[in-house]
Amino acid sequence: MKLGIIGAGMVGSAAAFSCVMRGAASRIVLVDLNEARARAEAEDIAHAVPFGAAVQIDAGTYADLSGAGVVILACGVSQKPGETRLELLSRNAKVFGTVVAEVTRHAPDAILLVASNPVDIMGQVTQALSGLPKARVIGSGTILDTARFRWLLGRHLGIAPRSVHAYVLGEHGDSEVLAWSAARAGSVSLESFAAQMRSPLTDAARTEIDAGVRRAAYTIIKGKGATWYGIGAGLARIVAAISADEQAVLTVSTVSDVLGVKDVACSLPRVVGREGVSAELMPDLSRPEQEALATSAGLLKDSFDKLGL
């Protein structure tokens, strides 16, 4: 499958590198306003091909996206000093107006995978601008938050993160919801597994894990300025699910109705394959978790509506 990536910055290049190492695509085209940056990233990543999968990677233009099955949107503008979140959203919406028009003109059959923050709202912006079916515009959503949750739980329980089945729902941001009540390790509840492993999930342990998930980006940004490896790997995971038509259950963001909030983009466990999102699931949540998810969805819907698209 051919993959296009718009934006050759740290997130776009990390996604390209991850896709090369796991063989998620057969060809990758990097497109960036800074053509020299795109060429440099493509060549640097190409030098890793002998150590990874047989992938052709090049820099190109929008016209080179023709035939792409997926296009990752990892572009946009940075927040200016004193600029409000809504002002930033408005400027990014204008940028996406141009980008989405070019992408859909040259790759009309591609699934659009949005990585630019705030990713849930930008995913809904992309769906509105493109006019594509909701299932074919996917935000990376809380796929990274879910990975952080599983990693921290695995570390606490002393098991591999892949043996942990837990999800973060709602916004990729401060209002996200850690679905503790639906979480499992192996085939049993977290509480039962933790007791059997003699690693009880005390209130202190839960608070530490919650903070580790919710504050991870702030910690990383403080130390190195931005996050890119985790989300790059997450984007590659989504691309692989589409390319292989896996029907994998991933916490991604698409526009749907969530707990009474109509037409909002936020994350739930969704089934992802070649046609995009084919189904969504609602985990068994406690009442407080349901209320928190509805609040998160409402906040996202309000922010999108204020854009006036």
Disulfide bonds with the S-S distance in Angstrom:
none
